[in-house]
Amino acid sequence: MYIYIMLSNNKLVKRIPIPTPYPIGDIYCYLIRDDPITVIDTGVNLPQTEDIWKQKLKEMKLSFKDIKRIVITHGHSDHYGFARRLSQLSGAPIYVHLGDWKKVKDRKGYYQGMFPYMGRYGIPPWYLDTFLKVLIWERNFCEDIKEGLVPLKDQDVLEFEHISLKVIHTPGHSLGHVILMHETEAFSGDFIFSTITSIPTLEFDEKGNRKKTVLMYESAIKRAKREGLKLFLPSHLEERGDFDEALRAMNERRRKKEEKILAFLKKAKRATPFEIMKELYPEHKKAEVYMLLSDIMGRLDLLEEKGLVKWEEENGKLLYCLSSYPTPA
């Protein structure tokens, strides 16, 4: 086990758990009590979130006005939902990678724009109706950020009086995901965890072509290795994790899931991604379809890269099969 204490045990860094309405539970936000005082991720926009921030700042003999910079690791609602309100309270600008600007400016519109393309994967229309209801529900605790955004770029360095953080662009879980590295440690957002797998999400370009985010994620993992990442401070579930150990655990989880997909395709011969999702997640909820289908598409993309599966389009739907099975002419 690699042990490094610069960020994880530094008195300048305060980890602040914020409750979320999601099954994953609390998000871990961070306050760096060094000039300029900086917040990394904010939690969701609920009254209790503001109360928690106010109390934690008071304990450190600080106020909202002492916050000079707000940094968002990626554009998911539990990470940026309270950012606009926190910016109003503090006057601090909000730093977000350009890859997620559309997402944080108009969350509902961003995801609703994907709906015309989702039928290709076999999703019934009533599942999308539920997803739309989720997006509307999320407006209760996630404010769009229309102004005050500052672009966060790969290789940027966030300077403090005593430390500095290097911005590493790590797309996959979100197109604009970043980690913030100091030496061999990083504030890692949702980049990697020890006990669950970060899901590269479905993303499309303006013409409706799906981006293979899992391949972006694979490149980001290799990049983090080259940068020397050893210890990560994630946004959920655990206070810290060992990068190499987490990678080994993730690869084992992936192997088991890919074996299940291959076994199902051997039996079914051909199946849509949605049918594969139902097989692997028989007790899924309609509201989970976006993340679960993202997971399946990532696994299928990796299996296709390995030459183990192939696909064809029939009646506007993608059908996957084992590469050893011929597809109909």
N, C-alpha and C positions, 0 to 999 in steps of 0.2 A: 504493500500500500504506500503510495507516494504521499508524503506529508509536506505541506507548504503553508505558511501561515500569514503571508503578507496581506492578502485581502480577507481571507476567511476568519482570521482572529484579530484583525486590525481594529483598534478602537475608533478609527475614523469612519468605519463602515457599520451602519445600523440596518439589520434585516427587519422588515416590518410586514407581518402577515396581515392580509386583508381578505375578509370573507368574500366569496363569489356565489352566484346562484347556480353554478355548474357542478356536475358530479365530481369533478377533480378536487373541489374544495378550495382552500385558501390559495391566493397568489402571494408569493414572496416578493415584495418591492424592497428597494434598497435606497437608503439615504447616505450620501457620502458627505460627511461633515468636515469638509476641507474646502478651501477657497478656490473656485466658487462652489458653494453648496449645491449639490446636484441630486436629483431624484431619478432613479432608474425604474421605470414602469410605475403605474399609479393605482391600479385596481379599478373596480367598476364605479360608476357614478351613482352612488346611493348615499343617503344622509349619514349612515353609519361609517362610510368610508371617510367622509369629511371629518367626522367626530374622531375617528382613529388617528388620522393625520394630525389633527389639532392637538390631541393628547400626547402623541409621541413627540411632536415638536416641542411641546411645553416641557416634557420630561428632560429634553436636551437643552432647555432654556433658549429655544428658538421660536420663531413665528413663521407664518406663511411667507411674509415679505423677505425672509432671509434666504429663501430658495431662489437661486439664480439661473438654474438650468434644469429642464425636464427632458430626459432621454427615454425613448420608447424602443424596446428591443424588436417589436413587430406589431403589425396592425390587427391584433385580435382583441376583442372587446374587454377581456379581463385585464389586459395590459395597458390599454389607452383610454378606457371608458371614462375615467375621472380626469384625464389630462386637460381638457378644455377648462373645467371648473378650477383645477389646481392652478392653471395658468392665470385665470382671472383673479384668484386669491393672491397670487404671488407676484404677478407681472413677468414671470419667467417664460422664455420662448420654449417651444416644443420641438425637439429634434427627432425626426423620423426618416428612415431611408426612403429614397424616392420610389423604390419598388412597392411601397405600401401607401403612398399618398392617396391614391384613388380610394383605397379601402377605408382609410380613416376619415376622408372627407365626406363620403356617402356610403356608409356600410350597407344599408338596405339596397340601394341602387346597384352597388358593386356585385353583390351576390345574386340579386334578381336578374342581372344581366346574363348570368350563366344559364338561366332556365331554358332558353331555346335550344341549347346544346345537350342538355342532360338526357333527353330521350334516347340518344344514341346508345346509352349505357343500360337501357332497359328499365329506367325508373318510371313507374306509373305516375300520371299527372297528380293523383291525390297525395302522393308523397311530397311533391313540390308545393302543394297547397299548405301542407303542414310546415314545411321549411319556411314558407313566406310568413306564416303565423309566428314562427320562432323569431324571425327578423323583426317583425313588428313588436313582439314582446321585449326584445332586447333593447329597444329604444328607451325602455324604462330605466336602464342603467348604463347606457353607452351614448355619450354625446359625440356627434360628428364634429370634426375640427375643420372649420372653414377657413381659418386664418391663423397667423402666428406660427406657421410651420417653418422649420429650418432644415435644409437637406443634410442628411447624415450620409457620408460617403465612405466607401471602403478605403482603408488606410488612413482615414482621419485620426488625429490624436486629440483626445480630450485632456487638456492640461489642467492640473490642480497645483496647489502650492507644494504638496509633498509627494504626490503620485501622478501618474498619467495612465490613460486607458486608450489602447489602440482599437479602433473599430475594424472588425473583420466581418465582411458580408458573408452570411451563411444561408443562402436561399434554400427553400425546400418546404419546411413547415409553413412558411409564408414567403412571398417573393422578396420582401424587404427585410427579412430577419437578419439581425446582426448579433454578434457577441462582442463583449468589451473586455479586452485582455490586458492584464498587467503581468509582465514576465510570463510565468507558466500557468497562471490562474485566469479565470474569466467569469464575469457575470454572463450566464449562458441562456437566459430566457427559456424558451422551449426547445432549444437545440438538441439536447440529449438528456436522458435520465437513466438512473441505474435499474429501475424496476419496470418501466413502461417504455414503449417505443414512440418517439416523436413521429407524427404522421405527416409526410409531405402532402400538401393539400391540392385539390383540383384547382387549376388556374387555366385561363384561356386568354389568347391574344384577341385583338379587336376583330379578327375575322372568324373567331370561333374555333381556332385550332388549339387543341389542348397542349399545354406545356408539360413535358415529362419532369415534373418537379422532383421525383425520386432520384433522377440522375443528377439534378442540381445538388440534391442533398448529399449524394455520394461524393461529388466533387468537394462539397463544403467540409465533409468529414476528413477527406485527404488534406484539404487546406489547413484545417485545425491541427492535424498531426504535424504538418510542416512548420506551423507556427510554434509548435512545442507545447500545446495544451496538455496539462496534466491533471489539474483539479478544476472542477466547475461548480459554480454556485447557481443552481437552477431556480426556476420560478415556482415550482410545485413539489410537494411530496417529501423532499429531503433537503437538508441544509447544505450539503455538499456531496460531490461524488468524484470518484476516480475515473478519468476519461478512458483509459485503456480497459479497465474492468467493465465499465458501462458498455463499451463497444463489443466486448466478448459476449456479454449477456444479450445485447441487442441482436447480434448475429445468430445466436442460438434461438431466440424467439422468432426471428425471421425464417430460419430453416424449418422450424416446426410448422409455421403458417404456410410456407410454400409447399411443404409436403402434403398438407391438407388440400390445398388448391389442386395440385397435380392428381391426387387420389380422386377428387370429385370430378375433374375433367375426364379422367380415365373411365369413370362410370357414366357420366352424362354425355360424353362424346363432344358436344358443343354446348356453350352456355354464355349468356350475357354476363357482364360484370355484376349487374344487380342480382342475378340468380346465384352467382358465386358468393356475393355478400350475404344473401339469405342463408346459404348453406353454412358459412363460417360463423355467422351471427344470427342464429335462429330466434333469439329472444330480443332482437333489436327493436328500437322504437323508431317511428317514422321521423321524429325530430333529429335523429342521429344519422340520417342517410348521407349527408354531405361528408362528414368525417369518416364514416365507415366505407363509403364508396371510394373516397380518397385513398384509404388504406389498401383496398383491393386493387385499385388501379396501379398503385405503387408496386405492389407485389407482382402484378401481371407484367408491368414494364421491366422489372428485373428478370423475371422468368423469360421474357422475350429476348432480353439482352443475352441471356445464357443459351438461347436457342432451344428452349424447352417448350414454349408455347408459340402459337401464331394466331392470327385473327383474320376475319373477313367481315365485310359489311353486307347485311341482307335486310331488305325492307327498312332501311334507315337505322338498323341496330347493329352493334358490334357483337360478333360471336367469336368466342375463344375456344381453342381446342389444343390438344397436345400436338407438338410438331410431328410426331410419328404417325398421327392420324391424318389422312388426306382430307382436305376440305372439298365439299361438293363443287363441281365445275360450274 
